[in-house]
Amino acid sequence: MPFHITILDIIDIVLVATVMFQLYRLIRGTAALSIFLGIFFIYLFWIIVKALNMELISGLLGQVIGVGVIALIIVFQQEVRRFLLVIGNRYIINSRFSLNRLFSFVSNQPSSPREAEEIVKACERLSSNRTGALIVIGRKSSLALFSEGGEILKAQISAELLETIFFKNTPLHDGAVLIEGGLILAARCPLPTTDQVNLPPRYGMRHRAAIGMSEHSDALIIVLSEESGNISVVDTGEIRENITPNELRNILLMEKVW
């Protein structure tokens, strides 16, 4: 019997490969990867016994797999949430042909050099003093949910204010600063930490919180290490280390987050 591959078959394979790759990116390095592999091998075993017409075991596994969909949603609820955030933030909100651009009659405002310069100036001084800091800069998704538990400020961005917040003897230094809409929305905000288990040992709680925040939102996060004074930038779960102030300035101006 001849084997025919149509254009729809190719599209089907590409779509499945894309979904699987994105799912792997979300769960790699976490405990969920081992669970996913276990489920995959169970499903593969079910396909084999079904092809061999082993009705009893295939029927039993079929029932388990059918009911297991609800269990999968419960077990992978964080990963499902992250996957939907990636789809929404990367492919719908931030893409070149996004829905936001299609249905918006107002053009994007350019980045403000003043806000970017104030953040860079603060990071440069904090880095030279080896003061730890965690700055979250919102893009399209709202940061209001993550401001709960923090102190609402709604203050103008300035290097002096950021330095004062992260000064070790102030009550606001522990936690993250949230910047949204060109204002410092809140300070001392707790952030969700990442579930990844294979991160380098040099990453402390600030780095883990920054990665976790980037997994739960489309925000751009700046981390300053208290031990080394190095500046890092975290975006969509990936971290860029040892960023210079000039590189940070270019990133902030290119991102157009104001």
Backbone bond lengths (Angstrom), bond angles and torsions (degrees), N, CA, C in turn:
res aa  C-N    CA-C-N  psi(-1)  N-CA   C-N-CA  omega(-1)  CA-C   N-CA-C  phi
1 M - - - 1.464 - - 1.523 108.88 -
2 P 1.341 118.73 124.45 1.467 120.68 -176.70 1.523 111.49 -67.10
3 F 1.319 114.19 147.50 1.468 120.99 -177.57 1.527 108.04 -106.42
4 H 1.333 117.15 117.12 1.457 121.79 -177.26 1.526 110.22 -112.86
5 I 1.319 115.45 136.01 1.462 121.89 175.48 1.522 108.19 -116.02
6 T 1.314 115.96 120.48 1.461 120.70 179.64 1.520 110.09 -97.98
7 I 1.321 115.73 171.63 1.458 121.20 178.92 1.519 111.02 -64.04
8 L 1.346 116.80 -31.83 1.468 120.25 177.18 1.521 111.35 -67.26
9 D 1.334 117.04 -35.43 1.466 120.23 176.53 1.523 110.60 -63.30
10 I 1.327 116.76 -41.42 1.467 120.95 179.44 1.525 110.54 -64.85
11 I 1.345 116.14 -43.46 1.463 120.37 177.99 1.525 110.66 -62.27
12 D 1.322 115.86 -40.52 1.461 121.50 179.08 1.524 110.54 -61.01
13 I 1.327 117.49 -45.65 1.465 122.05 -179.50 1.527 110.82 -64.33
14 V 1.334 116.48 -42.86 1.469 120.45 -179.36 1.523 110.95 -63.88
15 L 1.339 116.72 -42.29 1.464 120.35 179.97 1.527 111.54 -64.37
16 V 1.329 115.82 -44.15 1.461 119.40 178.99 1.537 110.56 -63.67
17 A 1.333 116.55 -42.16 1.465 120.41 178.98 1.526 111.14 -63.06
18 T 1.334 117.47 -39.30 1.463 121.51 179.15 1.523 111.30 -64.82
19 V 1.331 115.80 -45.50 1.469 119.80 179.06 1.522 111.06 -62.59
20 M 1.327 116.86 -44.34 1.462 120.50 -179.52 1.530 111.49 -65.11
21 F 1.324 116.47 -38.65 1.468 119.79 179.43 1.521 110.99 -65.86
22 Q 1.341 117.25 -43.84 1.459 120.31 178.43 1.529 111.07 -64.56
23 L 1.325 116.62 -39.03 1.462 120.14 177.48 1.516 110.74 -63.77
24 Y 1.341 116.53 -41.45 1.465 119.87 178.03 1.525 111.22 -62.86
25 R 1.342 117.53 -40.45 1.458 120.69 179.28 1.519 111.55 -61.79
26 L 1.318 116.85 -33.43 1.455 120.65 -178.23 1.522 112.96 -75.72
27 I 1.332 117.38 -34.61 1.462 119.50 -173.13 1.524 113.42 -105.77
28 R 1.336 118.28 -3.51 1.469 118.45 180.00 1.528 109.51 -65.94
29 G 1.316 114.37 140.53 1.452 119.71 -179.04 1.508 114.80 79.96
30 T 1.335 118.02 1.62 1.459 121.34 179.36 1.530 109.33 -114.56
31 A 1.342 114.36 166.85 1.468 119.20 178.15 1.520 111.43 -65.82
32 A 1.333 116.92 -21.91 1.461 120.29 -179.65 1.522 112.11 -65.11
33 L 1.333 117.55 -25.36 1.462 120.08 179.79 1.522 110.83 -63.38
34 S 1.325 117.91 -42.23 1.473 121.24 178.71 1.521 110.73 -64.69
35 I 1.335 116.80 -40.01 1.467 120.23 177.78 1.523 110.46 -64.24
36 F 1.330 116.05 -43.33 1.458 120.56 -179.77 1.524 110.90 -61.89
37 L 1.345 117.73 -42.82 1.464 120.97 178.90 1.523 111.29 -63.19
38 G 1.343 116.17 -39.43 1.458 119.40 177.61 1.517 111.87 -62.14
39 I 1.322 116.42 -44.05 1.468 121.11 178.32 1.527 111.14 -65.09
40 F 1.331 115.76 -39.06 1.462 119.82 179.58 1.525 111.22 -61.95
41 F 1.334 117.22 -43.61 1.470 120.17 -179.33 1.532 111.24 -68.42
42 I 1.333 116.84 -34.36 1.469 119.37 175.03 1.523 110.38 -63.67
43 Y 1.329 116.11 -43.25 1.467 120.56 179.14 1.527 110.63 -65.16
44 L 1.343 117.08 -40.70 1.459 120.86 178.12 1.531 110.85 -63.00
45 F 1.335 116.64 -40.86 1.467 121.10 177.69 1.531 110.32 -63.01
46 W 1.346 115.93 -38.46 1.474 119.72 178.88 1.528 110.96 -64.93
47 I 1.325 117.43 -38.95 1.470 121.02 177.98 1.526 110.58 -63.37
48 I 1.341 116.04 -40.12 1.472 120.20 -178.01 1.527 110.70 -66.65
49 V 1.356 116.99 -48.93 1.465 119.63 -177.58 1.536 110.73 -67.62
50 K 1.329 117.09 -29.16 1.457 119.85 176.93 1.523 110.80 -69.73
51 A 1.360 115.75 -38.64 1.467 119.68 178.32 1.518 111.07 -67.61
52 L 1.334 117.55 -28.94 1.466 122.08 179.21 1.531 112.67 -86.77
53 N 1.335 116.31 4.79 1.475 121.97 178.51 1.531 112.69 60.36
54 M 1.323 116.69 35.20 1.466 121.24 174.45 1.530 106.61 -87.80
55 E 1.342 115.50 87.64 1.456 121.60 -166.46 1.525 113.29 -65.61
56 L 1.326 118.59 -39.14 1.456 120.54 -175.13 1.530 111.08 -65.51
57 I 1.332 116.91 -53.08 1.463 120.76 -177.14 1.526 111.31 -70.56
58 S 1.350 116.32 -36.16 1.464 118.95 179.40 1.524 110.86 -68.42
59 G 1.347 116.59 -37.71 1.462 119.30 177.05 1.513 112.01 -65.91
60 L 1.342 116.00 -40.30 1.462 120.39 179.09 1.525 111.37 -64.50
61 L 1.331 116.14 -47.11 1.465 120.40 179.30 1.528 111.50 -65.96
62 G 1.354 115.57 -34.85 1.461 118.61 178.03 1.516 112.01 -62.25
63 Q 1.339 116.65 -40.97 1.461 120.39 177.44 1.529 111.51 -65.65
64 V 1.340 116.00 -41.33 1.467 120.17 179.41 1.514 110.84 -63.33
65 I 1.334 116.32 -44.09 1.465 120.40 -179.47 1.524 111.14 -67.50
66 G 1.342 116.72 -38.31 1.460 120.17 179.41 1.521 112.24 -62.61
67 V 1.339 115.92 -45.85 1.464 120.13 178.63 1.533 110.80 -73.53
68 G 1.337 115.97 -26.28 1.467 120.23 -175.06 1.510 114.58 -70.24
69 V 1.342 118.74 -10.46 1.463 120.45 178.59 1.525 110.51 -61.07
70 I 1.336 115.93 -42.99 1.467 119.65 178.33 1.524 110.49 -64.58
71 A 1.335 115.96 -40.25 1.466 119.52 178.29 1.517 111.34 -64.26
72 L 1.333 117.21 -36.60 1.463 120.75 179.07 1.524 111.09 -63.73
73 I 1.328 116.24 -40.76 1.460 119.52 178.94 1.527 110.66 -62.73
74 I 1.335 116.47 -38.29 1.464 120.26 178.89 1.527 110.73 -69.16
75 V 1.334 116.44 -45.83 1.461 120.48 -177.59 1.516 111.26 -66.51
76 F 1.337 116.47 -41.68 1.467 121.22 -175.33 1.527 112.35 -102.35
77 Q 1.320 117.78 30.28 1.459 118.97 -175.93 1.522 112.24 -62.08
78 Q 1.339 118.41 -39.56 1.464 120.41 178.41 1.525 110.84 -66.92
79 E 1.347 116.60 -41.46 1.454 120.04 -179.68 1.533 111.43 -67.80
80 V 1.349 116.29 -38.67 1.465 119.75 177.14 1.523 110.04 -63.00
81 R 1.322 116.47 -42.45 1.468 120.65 179.01 1.525 110.65 -62.78
82 R 1.339 116.09 -43.61 1.463 119.74 179.11 1.520 111.30 -64.73
83 F 1.353 115.95 -39.59 1.462 119.85 179.92 1.527 110.82 -62.10
84 L 1.330 116.74 -44.11 1.456 120.41 178.63 1.521 111.49 -65.72
85 L 1.346 117.16 -36.13 1.462 120.14 176.47 1.520 111.25 -64.65
86 V 1.340 116.21 -40.60 1.465 119.63 178.58 1.517 110.29 -62.37
87 I 1.350 116.35 -44.98 1.458 120.22 179.48 1.528 110.59 -61.19
88 G 1.333 115.77 -46.46 1.456 119.59 -177.76 1.513 113.30 -68.43
89 N 1.338 116.43 -44.87 1.462 119.89 -174.73 1.520 112.71 -76.87
90 R 1.336 116.19 -42.48 1.455 119.32 -172.27 1.522 112.43 -86.49
91 Y 1.317 117.47 -40.12 1.453 119.99 -171.81 1.532 114.02 -103.54
92 I 1.322 118.20 -15.13 1.461 120.01 -179.30 1.524 111.54 -113.04
93 I 1.334 116.84 -51.27 1.463 119.82 -175.60 1.509 112.02 -79.34
94 N 1.353 117.08 -46.88 1.456 120.43 -171.23 1.516 114.49 -98.61
95 S 1.316 118.64 -0.88 1.450 119.27 -177.92 1.519 110.64 -73.74
96 R 1.328 115.19 164.43 1.456 120.87 -177.09 1.525 111.74 -63.61
97 F 1.330 116.39 -35.50 1.460 121.33 -179.55 1.527 109.70 -112.68
98 S 1.321 116.04 51.17 1.458 121.33 -174.86 1.520 111.20 -75.09
99 L 1.345 115.68 161.12 1.453 120.80 175.94 1.517 110.84 -62.97
100 N 1.336 115.36 -34.12 1.457 119.15 179.53 1.523 111.31 -60.99
101 R 1.331 116.96 -37.43 1.457 120.59 179.92 1.527 111.24 -78.02
102 L 1.331 115.93 -33.98 1.454 118.88 -177.53 1.521 111.85 -67.76
103 F 1.339 116.86 -36.93 1.452 120.47 -174.31 1.520 113.10 -107.35
104 S 1.321 117.22 10.54 1.453 120.30 178.38 1.522 110.05 -102.53
105 F 1.332 116.03 135.61 1.451 121.27 178.96 1.522 111.56 -101.15
106 V 1.339 115.69 3.70 1.459 120.45 -179.94 1.506 108.30 -115.08
107 S 1.310 117.26 129.02 1.457 121.43 -179.83 1.508 110.25 -73.33
108 N 1.337 117.45 154.45 1.455 122.39 179.09 1.514 110.73 -63.71
109 Q 1.315 114.91 137.81 1.451 119.49 177.81 1.532 109.30 -77.69
110 P 1.317 118.50 142.27 1.449 120.09 178.56 1.517 111.52 -70.08
111 S 1.319 115.53 158.42 1.453 120.13 178.39 1.517 110.48 -63.75
112 S 1.320 115.01 145.01 1.452 119.62 177.82 1.521 109.47 -90.55
113 P 1.331 118.01 118.65 1.468 119.73 179.01 1.515 112.62 -62.14
114 R 1.348 117.23 -27.57 1.453 119.51 -176.94 1.528 111.19 -66.33
115 E 1.354 117.44 -50.69 1.461 120.14 179.89 1.521 111.45 -61.84
116 A 1.330 116.25 -43.55 1.461 119.95 179.04 1.527 110.80 -61.73
117 E 1.310 116.67 -41.90 1.464 120.68 -178.62 1.526 111.33 -66.66
118 E 1.327 116.94 -37.68 1.467 120.18 178.49 1.527 110.94 -65.08
119 I 1.323 116.66 -40.75 1.469 120.05 178.58 1.520 110.84 -66.33
120 V 1.340 116.27 -43.90 1.464 120.32 179.52 1.525 110.56 -62.58
121 K 1.326 116.48 -42.73 1.463 120.78 179.90 1.528 111.04 -61.54
122 A 1.336 116.29 -43.42 1.459 120.29 178.72 1.523 111.33 -64.59
123 C 1.355 117.10 -43.84 1.463 121.08 -179.59 1.525 111.07 -63.98
124 E 1.329 116.91 -37.70 1.468 120.39 179.74 1.523 110.83 -64.92
125 R 1.314 117.54 -42.25 1.461 120.69 179.36 1.522 111.67 -70.87
126 L 1.334 116.46 -42.54 1.465 119.80 178.25 1.519 110.99 -63.01
127 S 1.333 116.42 -37.94 1.460 120.67 178.96 1.525 111.27 -65.13
128 S 1.340 116.29 -42.85 1.472 119.43 -179.33 1.520 111.72 -66.10
129 N 1.342 116.63 -28.94 1.470 120.84 178.25 1.522 112.53 -92.07
130 R 1.325 116.87 -0.30 1.471 123.04 -177.58 1.524 110.81 54.18
131 T 1.302 114.07 50.96 1.462 121.49 175.98 1.521 108.77 -102.59
132 G 1.316 116.77 124.63 1.456 120.63 -179.70 1.516 111.88 -69.20
133 A 1.332 116.79 143.08 1.460 121.06 -179.32 1.513 110.13 -153.93
134 L 1.325 114.75 155.24 1.463 122.28 179.92 1.527 107.18 -142.26
135 I 1.335 116.62 110.72 1.463 122.27 -175.19 1.519 108.81 -120.07
136 V 1.324 116.45 122.27 1.461 122.80 -179.56 1.525 108.24 -107.54
137 I 1.324 116.45 123.28 1.461 121.69 -179.31 1.527 108.09 -112.17
138 G 1.321 115.96 113.63 1.449 120.98 -176.07 1.517 112.78 -73.78
139 R 1.318 115.17 147.94 1.461 121.62 175.06 1.528 108.11 -109.66
140 K 1.332 116.47 -106.23 1.461 120.50 -177.78 1.530 112.31 -88.67
141 S 1.323 116.81 -41.97 1.463 119.35 -178.66 1.525 110.57 -74.18
142 S 1.332 116.02 143.72 1.465 121.67 -176.21 1.529 111.10 -73.25
143 L 1.329 115.23 146.08 1.465 121.79 177.65 1.521 111.77 -101.86
144 A 1.342 117.23 4.08 1.466 120.54 -175.42 1.528 111.77 -59.41
145 L 1.332 117.13 -37.86 1.462 120.65 -179.25 1.516 111.45 -61.84
146 F 1.347 116.41 -36.24 1.464 120.39 -176.74 1.527 112.29 -83.54
147 S 1.316 117.20 -6.50 1.466 119.90 178.02 1.524 111.81 -82.67
148 E 1.337 117.08 -11.65 1.456 120.33 177.90 1.533 109.86 -64.66
149 G 1.301 116.29 131.24 1.456 120.87 -176.24 1.507 112.64 94.80
150 G 1.340 117.47 -10.58 1.455 121.56 177.77 1.523 111.41 -103.70
151 E 1.316 115.41 -170.50 1.458 121.79 178.58 1.524 108.91 -107.40
152 I 1.311 116.91 118.62 1.460 121.76 179.84 1.530 109.31 -73.34
153 L 1.331 116.50 127.30 1.462 121.33 -178.30 1.532 111.85 -115.44
154 K 1.328 116.87 -49.68 1.471 122.32 -175.20 1.530 110.35 50.08
155 A 1.327 114.72 52.79 1.457 121.51 -176.09 1.521 110.92 -110.38
156 Q 1.319 115.14 157.33 1.455 120.53 177.31 1.523 110.01 -66.72
157 I 1.328 116.37 142.13 1.460 121.13 -178.91 1.526 109.79 -72.38
158 S 1.323 115.60 126.24 1.465 120.95 174.59 1.517 108.76 -148.49
159 A 1.318 116.37 148.59 1.455 121.15 -179.65 1.521 110.79 -62.40
160 E 1.324 116.43 -39.47 1.464 120.72 -178.41 1.524 111.73 -63.42
161 L 1.339 116.18 -41.69 1.462 119.27 179.75 1.516 111.32 -66.92
162 L 1.329 117.31 -42.21 1.465 120.19 178.36 1.527 111.15 -63.03
163 E 1.326 116.93 -40.99 1.464 120.13 177.69 1.522 111.03 -64.12
164 T 1.322 117.12 -39.77 1.465 121.02 179.75 1.517 111.34 -65.81
165 I 1.344 116.49 -40.87 1.467 120.25 -179.69 1.524 111.23 -61.28
166 F 1.337 116.46 -43.89 1.461 119.77 -174.80 1.531 113.32 -90.56
167 F 1.331 117.95 3.50 1.464 119.81 174.40 1.524 108.91 -62.33
168 K 1.317 116.93 136.41 1.464 121.74 -168.28 1.522 113.81 -60.11
169 N 1.319 118.75 -28.91 1.464 120.75 -175.30 1.528 113.45 -92.93
170 T 1.331 117.62 4.60 1.462 119.37 178.44 1.529 110.30 -92.32
171 P 1.337 117.94 150.73 1.471 120.17 -178.33 1.526 113.77 -71.76
172 L 1.341 118.07 -9.29 1.463 120.74 -177.15 1.522 113.65 -100.21
173 H 1.324 118.36 -0.29 1.468 119.82 -170.74 1.526 112.78 -72.54
174 D 1.329 117.04 -24.46 1.465 120.70 -175.72 1.527 109.03 -87.72
175 G 1.315 116.71 114.94 1.455 121.08 -177.96 1.514 110.50 120.82
176 A 1.317 115.94 -167.33 1.458 120.85 -174.37 1.523 110.92 -110.59
177 V 1.316 114.54 152.96 1.462 122.62 170.04 1.522 107.91 -97.94
178 L 1.319 116.50 130.89 1.468 122.04 178.81 1.522 109.28 -104.95
179 I 1.322 116.08 126.04 1.463 122.02 178.45 1.522 108.37 -115.77
180 E 1.321 115.43 124.85 1.456 120.42 -177.83 1.526 109.63 -147.55
181 G 1.324 116.59 134.63 1.450 120.88 178.10 1.517 113.70 64.28
182 G 1.326 117.43 29.65 1.459 120.52 178.93 1.506 114.20 78.60
183 L 1.347 118.10 11.10 1.460 122.44 179.17 1.524 110.41 -129.15
184 I 1.330 115.68 155.38 1.462 120.37 170.94 1.526 106.09 -79.88
185 L 1.314 116.61 103.56 1.456 122.01 -175.40 1.520 111.70 -69.60
186 A 1.333 116.79 -48.59 1.463 120.46 -174.96 1.522 109.86 -157.46
187 A 1.325 114.90 162.47 1.471 122.41 176.86 1.522 109.01 -132.91
188 R 1.320 115.11 166.20 1.469 123.29 -179.15 1.525 111.04 57.48
189 C 1.315 116.21 43.33 1.468 121.15 -177.09 1.525 110.73 -96.36
190 P 1.329 118.81 128.72 1.462 121.03 174.26 1.523 110.09 -75.04
191 L 1.318 116.28 139.49 1.462 121.58 -179.39 1.525 110.49 -116.03
192 P 1.327 117.57 152.90 1.470 119.97 175.63 1.525 110.31 -71.25
193 T 1.315 116.94 135.58 1.461 120.79 179.38 1.521 110.00 -90.52
194 T 1.317 115.70 156.70 1.450 121.23 -179.22 1.523 111.45 -74.20
195 D 1.341 115.58 154.30 1.465 121.42 176.47 1.528 112.39 -92.42
196 Q 1.320 117.14 -1.26 1.459 119.96 -177.70 1.531 110.30 -63.70
197 V 1.327 115.32 136.54 1.470 120.20 -175.72 1.528 112.88 -107.79
198 N 1.327 117.69 -6.73 1.471 119.54 -176.49 1.521 112.25 -109.29
199 L 1.330 117.59 27.86 1.452 120.62 177.50 1.526 109.97 -74.01
200 P 1.333 117.99 151.01 1.466 120.71 178.43 1.528 111.71 -58.63
201 P 1.324 118.00 145.74 1.479 120.93 -178.57 1.521 113.37 -61.15
202 R 1.335 117.18 -22.32 1.469 119.35 -178.29 1.530 112.29 -72.03
203 Y 1.321 117.87 -13.90 1.454 120.60 179.06 1.525 109.62 -77.95
204 G 1.312 116.12 119.89 1.450 120.97 177.40 1.520 111.21 -91.66
205 M 1.329 115.80 -164.12 1.453 120.35 -176.95 1.518 112.25 -66.76
206 R 1.342 117.41 -31.85 1.467 118.78 178.01 1.528 110.85 -63.50
207 H 1.329 116.48 -45.56 1.461 119.91 -179.49 1.524 111.23 -65.98
208 R 1.331 116.50 -39.71 1.465 119.87 179.37 1.530 110.80 -66.77
209 A 1.344 116.32 -38.33 1.461 119.90 177.31 1.527 110.89 -67.98
210 A 1.336 116.96 -37.10 1.466 120.23 178.79 1.523 110.99 -64.66
211 I 1.326 116.91 -44.17 1.460 120.52 178.31 1.524 110.58 -64.72
212 G 1.344 116.14 -42.43 1.454 120.14 178.39 1.519 112.23 -62.06
213 M 1.338 116.90 -40.17 1.456 120.44 178.94 1.531 111.28 -65.06
214 S 1.331 115.97 -38.44 1.467 119.40 179.56 1.521 111.60 -70.73
215 E 1.339 116.96 -21.20 1.464 120.64 176.11 1.532 111.81 -80.65
216 H 1.330 116.55 -22.38 1.460 121.05 -178.04 1.526 113.12 -100.88
217 S 1.323 117.91 -6.86 1.460 120.47 -178.81 1.521 109.01 -152.47
218 D 1.330 116.09 177.75 1.457 120.43 176.72 1.526 111.49 -99.40
219 A 1.326 116.48 17.90 1.459 121.46 -176.74 1.529 112.10 -69.64
220 L 1.321 114.95 156.26 1.465 122.98 172.56 1.522 106.83 -100.97
221 I 1.318 117.59 127.88 1.460 121.34 -173.77 1.524 110.43 -118.60
222 I 1.328 115.56 133.76 1.466 122.83 176.92 1.522 107.97 -108.49
223 V 1.335 116.44 129.64 1.458 122.12 -179.97 1.520 109.16 -121.01
224 L 1.329 116.51 131.77 1.459 121.48 173.59 1.515 108.38 -115.07
225 S 1.326 115.96 123.16 1.455 121.51 -177.82 1.517 110.62 -77.63
226 E 1.322 114.98 131.20 1.468 119.88 177.93 1.515 111.25 -73.43
227 E 1.334 117.67 -28.83 1.461 121.07 -177.75 1.526 112.08 -78.17
228 S 1.333 117.14 -46.43 1.465 121.01 -173.88 1.524 113.81 -106.72
229 G 1.328 117.22 -19.98 1.455 120.21 -175.17 1.519 113.42 79.38
230 N 1.333 117.89 4.20 1.462 120.95 -179.13 1.526 111.56 -70.30
231 I 1.332 114.85 146.36 1.458 121.55 177.58 1.526 108.52 -100.79
232 S 1.329 116.81 131.32 1.459 122.07 177.44 1.523 109.10 -127.11
233 V 1.316 115.30 151.59 1.468 121.98 177.15 1.525 108.21 -123.48
234 V 1.332 116.53 129.95 1.460 121.90 -178.93 1.519 109.05 -115.59
235 D 1.328 115.35 131.34 1.459 121.29 -178.77 1.522 108.90 -145.87
236 T 1.337 116.77 127.01 1.473 124.23 -179.66 1.526 112.55 47.97
237 G 1.322 116.51 44.55 1.460 121.68 175.57 1.504 115.72 82.71
238 E 1.328 118.43 -4.46 1.455 122.15 -179.26 1.533 109.84 -110.70
239 I 1.319 115.47 141.61 1.455 120.74 -173.76 1.524 110.79 -115.67
240 R 1.325 115.55 136.88 1.468 123.32 174.01 1.520 107.55 -112.20
241 E 1.319 115.99 119.49 1.461 120.82 -173.81 1.527 111.21 -100.60
242 N 1.349 113.79 164.23 1.470 122.74 175.92 1.531 111.73 53.55
243 I 1.312 115.98 50.10 1.460 121.92 178.06 1.532 109.01 -81.23
244 T 1.296 117.36 132.59 1.458 121.18 175.73 1.527 109.50 -80.45
245 P 1.344 117.51 158.33 1.470 119.04 177.40 1.520 113.20 -56.58
246 N 1.321 117.68 -36.96 1.455 120.08 179.08 1.525 111.30 -67.63
247 E 1.341 117.17 -39.73 1.468 120.74 176.63 1.527 110.42 -64.90
248 L 1.334 116.34 -39.31 1.460 120.33 178.00 1.531 110.29 -63.11
249 R 1.319 116.41 -41.04 1.466 120.79 178.31 1.534 110.72 -60.45
250 N 1.309 116.41 -44.77 1.468 120.17 179.71 1.523 111.76 -64.11
251 I 1.338 116.36 -39.56 1.465 120.30 179.18 1.527 110.19 -63.00
252 L 1.324 116.92 -45.84 1.463 120.42 -177.87 1.528 111.63 -65.27
253 L 1.321 117.23 -38.76 1.457 119.56 -179.89 1.524 111.94 -72.92
254 M 1.329 116.74 -33.77 1.462 119.86 179.97 1.520 112.25 -75.41
255 E 1.332 116.84 -28.84 1.471 119.75 -174.51 1.525 112.57 -71.79
256 K 1.337 118.43 -26.06 1.462 122.88 -179.10 1.540 111.15 53.01
257 V 1.330 114.71 57.60 1.465 119.56 -177.42 1.517 112.46 -99.14
258 W 1.309 118.59 3.74 1.476 119.74 -175.63 1.517 111.03 -92.68
